[in-house]
Amino acid sequence: MTSSVVNGGTAVTRLWTGDYYNEGNGSKESIFDKVKEECGVFGVYGHPDAANLSYYGLHALQHRGEESCGICTSDDGVFNFHRGMGLVKEVFDRDRLESLKGSQAIGHVRYSTSGSSQLGNAQPLVFKYRGGDLAVCTNGNLVNEPGIRKELEESGSIFQTTSDTEVIAHLIARSPKDLIEAVKDAFSRLIGGYAFLIQTKDCLITACDPHGLRPMVMGRLGEAYIFASESCALETIGAQYVRDIQPGELLVVDKNGLREDRFAPMVRRAMCAMEYIYFARPDSDIYGVNLHTSRKRMGQILAQESFVDADVVTGVPDSSISAAIGYAEQTGIPYELGLIKNKYTGRTFIQPSQELREKGVKMKLSAVRKVVEGKRVVMIDDSIVRGTTSLRIVNMLRDAGALEVHVCITSPPFMNPCYYGIDTPNPADLIASSKTVEEIRQAINADSLFFLSEKGLKDAVGVHENEYNNGLCMACFNNDYPTPVQFEDAKLTSCSCD
Ligand code: SF4
């Protein structure tokens, strides 16, 4: 069922009179009302230029994490690695990359929240254990990590970081079995959403959780094997996409080639629906579905579910442009660039620091007066988290002369926290957890408000149609979590990929 509400033609009261995106609001809150993807991973096996390929691959995954990054290579068994705070292009230069010799590599980009924004948690993490060197990086979050960490600490383990990834390394190191069996044993203890890359001196291992909550793809570049969180990274380095890694799979690449194995059966596929809605790049494909195309379909279906008579359709850049084009195609209402993002404001340096976040709110979005003035505007966005951003953008459009602003959201109401690697605010701050759609409409000062239905979302993604929920996790919309989440000290995703 579509969630929507229309203000029946009455005058809309200005609810918020502060500054806008491009002026800064001086408040304590983040200017961005978006949930955050936590991390991206990239791996190479069997290419003499592994570090450079990783650099370009991580650059393509930069949207998945801007806080820190790192690359670890293996050069005939000798590990070379570098990690730093900042963007890939800031952390690595030519000299640094030249020092990272070797034909295999794993790399990582990371987003974190304030508590864990430190170099010590940057990945890949590198360990020495009785079997030699081990480098590990993760995308995702382990719900039962606190319990496992406590158990390990009580039996003598000493941790250097607050990272999930280190817990995995301890589990592997403590096992008396050979490496692959030890890795399988370790993974079988984990509950959560994750995609891992593990490097030893002479092999690369990748695995996805039994629900496949986080994406991972495999490609080939000549004889080399490439692994990446998203297929756009394969495209960037000229690699050919081979396939998505399946839930519960464990792949090993070494001098004998690729070994396809499992550490768990697939229980219920549950790819994160937010990857399709917002996180992944539009030029990426997940399970063969192109993200731009599926977002266009979200816009088309949203238009079928909730047509609004208007003069122009605009999308909040960048993630909602595809859906806005779809909405416009479906309705015949012209698509216009009613909102422009300033590309040159750059990243807010050390983003999780509240003080700097406040300074970083100069920017980033402007309404195009000549496009919206005197018009009834349909504004497409991908989600409403706290509602603060939607309010600012609606008011920005009104101040630029829009007669009406109708807000259409290409996801169902975001009501529940994520435990699987997406940084969501405190559940009480999720506006849809406590307000009706009509109350949200009032709070964001819109003339009408529509959300895409769950069915519409599933139809728009259009994959795994015979599987439960079409193989999607939609727990933040419907509270139907694919794993247990109620542990004594379950970890909400607020600082994962840790
Ligand atoms: S709860 Fe929401 S954000 Fe988290 S994995 Fe599921 S769909 Fe994605």
Boltz pocket constraint, residues with backbone or C-beta under 6 A from the ligand:
constraints:
  - pocket:
      binder: B
      contacts: [[A, 193], [A, 213], [A, 270], [A, 271], [A, 272], [A, 273], [A, 274], [A, 275], [A, 416], [A, 417], [A, 418], [A, 419], [A, 420], [A, 421], [A, 422], [A, 473], [A, 474], [A, 475], [A, 476], [A, 477]]
      max_distance: 6.0
